Amino acid sequence: MAVEPDAVHRIDLVANRHRVRVIHGGITIADTLHAITLRETGYPDVYYFPRADVNMARLERSGHTSHCPFKGEATYFHLRTEDGRVEDAAWSYEAPLDDARGIKGYLAFYATRVDRIDQTS
């Protein structure tokens, strides 16, 4: 599904059938064959993981929120590791705007706050 709020900005949600994993501290935090790749004008692709494929016991809801005019209100999660907490490592749009509703119930991770986000065949 495509979101075209204006002629310059574009969001595309694409079903990703590759294996996508988030690994931090040698531990697999998320592992899925059902990711959604979000492509947004001016930003690198972002992988969204279904919650069923994320180790939710490792995540702790943060008080931080942000607003995107194209996707809605984001809530954040800290990642709990053996070495401590990684602040706001993941986010979710729990009630996304209509045109981004395909990512509802999914989580994304900051590539700069985890060791690796891998996509394989």
C-alpha positions in Angstrom: 0.0 0.0 0.0 1.3 3.5 -0.7 0.9 6.7 1.2 1.1 9.9 -0.9 0.4 12.9 1.4 2.0 15.3 -1.1 3.9 15.2 -4.4 7.3 15.3 -2.6 7.0 12.8 0.3 6.2 9.2 -0.2 5.8 6.1 2.1 5.6 2.6 0.7 5.0 -0.5 2.9 6.4 -3.6 1.2 5.9 -7.2 2.5 9.5 -8.6 3.1 9.7 -12.4 2.7 13.4 -12.5 3.5 14.7 -13.6 7.0 15.3 -10.4 9.0 16.9 -10.5 12.4 18.0 -8.1 15.1 21.0 -9.2 17.1 22.5 -7.4 20.1 25.2 -8.7 22.5 25.1 -12.1 20.7 21.4 -12.5 21.5 18.7 -12.6 18.8 16.1 -10.0 19.8 13.9 -10.4 16.7 13.8 -13.0 13.9 11.1 -13.1 11.2 10.1 -14.1 7.7 7.2 -11.6 7.9 8.8 -8.2 8.2 7.4 -5.1 6.5 10.0 -2.8 4.8 9.0 0.8 5.1 10.4 3.0 2.4 10.1 6.7 3.1 11.4 9.6 1.0 14.7 10.9 2.4 15.3 8.0 4.8 16.9 4.6 4.7 14.6 1.6 4.6 13.2 0.5 8.0 12.3 -3.1 8.8 9.2 -3.5 11.0 8.8 -6.8 12.9 5.6 -8.5 14.0 5.5 -8.6 17.8 5.1 -12.4 17.7 8.6 -12.6 16.2 10.2 -10.2 18.8 11.5 -11.3 22.2 9.2 -8.9 24.0 10.6 -10.0 27.4 13.7 -8.0 26.5 11.8 -4.8 25.8 10.5 -2.3 28.4 8.1 0.5 27.4 9.7 4.0 27.5 8.0 7.2 28.4 9.3 8.8 25.2 7.0 9.5 22.3 7.3 11.3 19.0 4.9 12.4 16.2 5.3 11.8 12.5 2.8 13.7 10.3 2.7 10.7 7.9 2.6 7.8 10.3 1.2 9.1 13.6 2.3 8.9 17.2 5.3 6.6 18.0 5.9 4.9 21.3 9.4 3.7 22.3 10.9 0.7 24.0 14.2 0.2 25.9 16.1 -3.0 25.2 17.2 -4.9 28.3 20.5 -6.6 28.0 23.0 -8.3 30.3 25.1 -5.2 30.1 22.3 -2.8 31.0 19.5 -1.0 29.2 19.7 0.4 25.6 17.6 3.5 25.7 14.8 3.8 23.2 16.2 1.1 21.0 12.8 0.3 19.3 9.6 2.0 18.4 6.1 1.2 17.4 3.1 3.0 15.9 0.3 1.5 18.0 -2.4 3.5 16.3 -0.9 4.6 13.0 -2.6 7.0 10.7 -4.9 5.2 8.2 -2.4 5.2 5.3 0.3 3.6 7.5 -2.1 1.1 9.2 0.0 -1.8 7.8 2.6 -1.3 10.5 0.2 -1.5 13.4 1.4 -4.1 15.9 4.9 -4.1 14.5 8.2 -2.9 16.0 11.2 -1.3 14.4 14.7 -1.0 15.8 17.4 1.7 15.5 20.3 0.2 13.5 22.6 2.5 15.5 21.4 1.2 18.9 21.7 -2.6 18.2 24.7 -4.5 17.0 23.1 -5.8 13.8 20.0 -5.9 11.7 20.5 -8.6 9.1 18.4 -9.4 6.0 19.2 -12.8 4.4 17.6 -14.9 1.7 
